Amino acid sequence: MATTTATPVRATATPAGPRNGRLKGAVLGVTAWLAGLLFVAPILWMVLTSFHSEADAATNPPSLAASLTLDSYREFFGVAGGASPWPALINSMTASVASTLITLLLALPAAYALSIRPVKRWTDVLFFFLSTKMLPMVAGLLPIYLFAKNSGLLDNIWALVILYTAMNLPIAVWMMQSFLSEVPVAIIEAAQIDGARLPTILGRVVAPIALPGIAATALICFIFSWNELLFARVLTGVVAETAPVFLTGFITSQGLFLAKVCAASLVISLPVLAAGFAAQDKLVQGLSLGAVK
């Protein structure tokens, strides 16, 4: 009787899944760090240049080992006899904060009407709001200047407050409409059954639920208002001069202004950086609130 001998079958090696996953994660991590350094490098260079003298900052190629000094900051803050930046910083803070608060007060009920209690053809309304941002700002510069001149609002900080509110309101309504669409309607209906009126619903029901979205909208409106230069340059003079306009005063025909501009840019950017750092958790939650239905 013939016997057969079974030949053992060798198991083929399979690729290590966890090892490939770790390798992929490491590659993505290194790529993210490189991308982050690429974006941060100009800021770091600006910080370093602000501590150099004008002669060292103007060298080509620039020297990393140049001596450090605080002369640019002394000149920015008026210690060396220059103009003080505090009136311009206060004007920028006033215009940015006031216009942001007014924008939120106007955008919240408008977004409520377009999301939770939608009006007819609400998509057309949103498109109209967004289409107002498609007009180049320089196209409306002359009529706005003539209106401010005839109304006695030239070199008036409240003219910028009104203008920044009008500029930020369309994007604020657009953003908050997406955020408020995530608010459960059942909660609002329960508040209405309890006798709550619209101001109470907006202030005590809708606003706390949509707080991350409101914070994200407020931060973006604040940044847009703080960084605006064109209208502030044309509509203001001495009394209502804002921080970006004050920054342009360091650019001179002599060419030796790089270190002073870097120092001024760093100081003027600190309020925006501080606001973004303080509200970064709300910003992330708000920007992702209306992303997933």
C-alpha positions in Angstrom: 0.0 0.0 0.0 1.5 3.2 -1.1 1.9 6.0 1.4 1.9 9.6 0.6 4.1 12.1 2.4 2.5 15.5 3.2 4.7 18.3 2.2 4.6 21.1 4.8 3.4 24.4 3.4 5.4 27.5 4.5 3.5 30.5 5.5 4.1 33.5 3.4 5.2 36.6 5.2 2.7 39.4 5.3 3.6 43.0 5.6 3.5 44.3 9.1 0.4 46.5 9.4 1.4 48.4 12.6 4.9 49.1 11.3 3.5 50.6 8.1 1.0 52.6 10.1 3.8 54.0 12.4 5.9 54.8 9.3 3.0 56.6 7.7 2.3 58.6 10.8 6.0 59.6 11.2 6.1 60.8 7.6 2.9 62.8 8.1 4.2 64.2 11.3 7.5 65.3 9.7 5.6 66.8 6.8 3.3 68.8 9.1 6.3 70.1 11.1 8.1 71.2 7.9 4.9 72.9 6.7 4.6 74.7 10.0 8.2 75.8 10.0 7.7 77.1 6.4 4.8 79.3 7.6 6.5 80.4 10.8 9.9 81.1 9.3 9.0 84.6 7.9 7.6 85.6 11.4 10.7 84.4 13.1 12.8 86.3 10.6 10.7 89.5 11.2 11.2 89.1 15.0 15.0 88.7 14.6 15.2 91.6 12.2 13.4 93.9 14.6 16.2 93.5 17.1 18.9 94.5 14.5 20.1 97.9 13.7 19.0 99.5 10.4 22.5 99.0 8.9 22.6 95.3 9.8 19.0 94.8 8.6 19.8 96.3 5.2 22.8 94.1 4.5 22.5 91.6 1.6 22.7 88.8 2.5 21.5 89.6 6.0 23.6 88.6 8.9 22.3 86.3 11.5 25.1 87.0 13.9 24.6 90.8 13.9 24.4 92.5 17.3 21.0 92.9 18.9 19.5 96.2 19.9 16.2 97.7 21.1 16.5 100.9 19.1 13.7 100.1 16.8 11.3 99.5 19.7 12.4 102.7 21.4 11.6 104.6 18.2 8.3 102.9 17.8 7.1 103.7 21.3 8.3 107.2 21.0 11.1 106.9 23.6 13.6 108.3 21.1 11.5 111.4 20.4 9.1 110.0 17.8 5.3 110.0 17.7 3.6 107.9 20.3 1.7 104.8 18.9 -0.8 104.7 21.7 -3.5 106.9 20.1 -3.3 104.8 16.9 -3.5 101.6 18.9 -6.5 102.8 20.9 -8.2 103.9 17.7 -7.7 100.5 16.1 -9.0 98.8 19.2 -12.0 101.0 19.4 -12.9 100.6 15.8 -12.3 96.8 15.8 -14.1 96.0 19.0 -17.1 98.3 18.4 -17.6 97.2 14.8 -17.3 93.5 15.9 -19.9 93.9 18.6 -22.4 95.8 16.3 -21.8 93.1 13.6 -22.6 90.3 16.0 -25.8 92.1 17.3 -27.0 92.5 13.7 -25.8 89.1 12.3 -27.4 87.0 15.0 -31.1 87.7 14.3 -30.4 87.8 10.6 -28.8 84.3 10.7 -31.6 83.1 12.9 -34.1 84.2 10.3 -32.1 82.4 7.6 -31.5 79.1 9.4 -33.9 78.3 12.3 -36.8 80.3 10.9 -35.9 80.5 7.3 -37.5 83.1 5.1 -38.6 82.5 1.5 -35.7 82.2 -1.0 -33.2 82.3 1.8 -30.5 80.9 -0.4 -30.9 83.9 -2.7 -30.5 86.2 0.3 -27.3 84.5 1.3 -25.9 84.8 -2.2 -26.8 88.5 -2.2 -24.9 89.0 1.1 -21.9 87.2 -0.3 -22.0 89.0 -3.6 -21.4 92.3 -1.8 -17.9 91.1 -0.9 -17.1 90.6 -4.6 -16.9 94.4 -5.2 -13.3 95.6 -5.0 -12.9 97.9 -2.1 -11.1 100.5 -4.3 -14.2 100.7 -6.5 -16.2 102.1 -3.6 -13.5 104.4 -2.3 -14.5 107.6 -4.0 -18.3 107.6 -3.1 -17.5 106.6 0.5 -14.9 109.4 0.7 -17.4 112.0 -0.7 -20.1 110.7 1.7 -17.7 111.0 4.7 -16.6 114.5 3.6 -20.1 115.8 3.1 -21.3 114.3 6.4 -18.4 115.7 8.4 -17.1 112.2 9.2 -13.6 112.6 7.9 -10.9 111.8 10.5 -13.6 110.4 12.7 -13.2 106.9 14.3 -17.0 106.3 14.2 -16.9 106.5 10.4 -14.6 103.5 10.5 -16.9 101.7 12.9 -19.8 102.1 10.6 -17.7 101.1 7.6 -16.2 98.1 9.2 -19.6 96.9 10.4 -20.9 97.1 6.8 -17.9 95.3 5.5 -18.0 92.4 8.0 -21.8 92.0 8.2 -22.2 89.8 5.0 -19.5 87.3 6.0 -20.7 87.3 9.6 -24.3 86.4 8.5 -23.0 83.8 6.2 -20.9 82.1 8.9 -23.4 82.3 11.6 -26.2 80.9 9.4 -24.2 77.7 9.1 -23.6 77.6 12.9 -27.2 78.3 13.9 -28.5 75.6 11.5 -27.0 73.1 14.0 -29.1 74.4 16.9 -31.9 71.9 17.7 -35.3 73.3 16.8 -37.0 71.4 19.7 -35.1 73.5 22.3 -36.4 76.7 20.7 -40.0 75.3 20.5 -39.8 74.4 24.2 -38.7 77.9 25.0 -41.6 79.4 23.0 -44.0 77.1 24.8 -42.7 78.5 28.1 -43.5 82.0 26.9 -40.0 83.2 25.8 -39.9 86.0 23.3 -37.5 86.4 20.4 -34.8 88.5 22.3 -34.9 85.9 25.2 -34.5 83.0 22.8 -31.6 84.6 21.0 -29.8 85.7 24.2 -30.5 82.7 26.5 -31.1 79.8 24.2 -29.5 80.2 20.8 -26.4 82.2 21.8 -25.1 79.8 24.5 -25.5 76.8 22.1 -23.8 78.5 19.2 -21.1 80.2 21.3 -18.2 78.5 19.5 -19.5 79.7 16.2 -20.2 83.2 17.5 -16.6 83.3 18.9 -15.1 82.2 15.6 -17.2 84.9 13.7 -16.2 87.6 16.2 -12.5 86.7 15.9 -12.6 86.9 12.1 -14.5 90.2 12.1 -11.9 91.6 14.6 -9.0 90.5 12.5 -10.5 92.0 9.3 -11.2 95.3 11.1 -7.8 95.5 12.8 -5.9 94.8 9.6 -7.8 97.1 7.3 -5.6 99.8 5.7 -7.1 101.3 2.6 -10.1 103.1 4.0 -8.3 104.0 7.2 -5.6 105.6 5.1 -8.0 107.7 3.1 -10.6 108.6 5.6 -8.4 109.3 8.6 -5.7 111.9 9.3 -4.3 112.7 12.8 -7.2 112.2 15.2 -8.6 108.9 14.0 -5.3 107.4 12.7 -5.2 103.6 13.2 -2.3 101.2 13.8 -1.8 100.1 10.2 -1.7 103.7 9.1 0.8 104.5 11.8 2.9 101.6 10.6 3.2 103.0 7.1 4.7 106.2 8.6 8.0 104.3 9.2 8.5 103.8 5.4 10.7 106.6 4.3 12.5 107.6 1.1 15.9 106.9 2.6 15.3 103.2 2.6 16.6 102.5 6.1 13.3 101.5 7.7 13.3 97.6 7.6 14.1 97.1 11.3 11.6 99.7 12.5 8.9 98.3 10.2 9.5 94.8 11.6 9.3 96.1 15.2 6.1 98.0 14.5 4.6 95.0 12.7 5.3 92.7 15.6 3.8 95.0 18.2 0.7 95.8 16.1 0.2 92.0 15.4 0.2 91.1 19.1 -3.5 92.0 19.8 -4.6 89.7 17.0 -2.2 86.9 18.0 -3.4 87.2 21.6 -7.0 87.1 20.6 -6.5 84.1 18.4 -4.5 82.3 21.1 -7.1 83.0 23.7 -10.0 81.8 21.5 -8.3 79.0 19.6 -10.4 76.3 21.2 -13.6 78.2 20.4 -12.3 78.9 16.9 -11.7 75.3 16.1 -15.1 74.2 17.4 -16.8 77.1 15.6 -15.2 76.5 12.3 -16.0 72.8 12.4 -19.5 73.3 13.9 -21.3 73.6 10.6 -19.0 71.3 8.6 -20.8 68.0 9.3 -24.5 67.6 9.0 
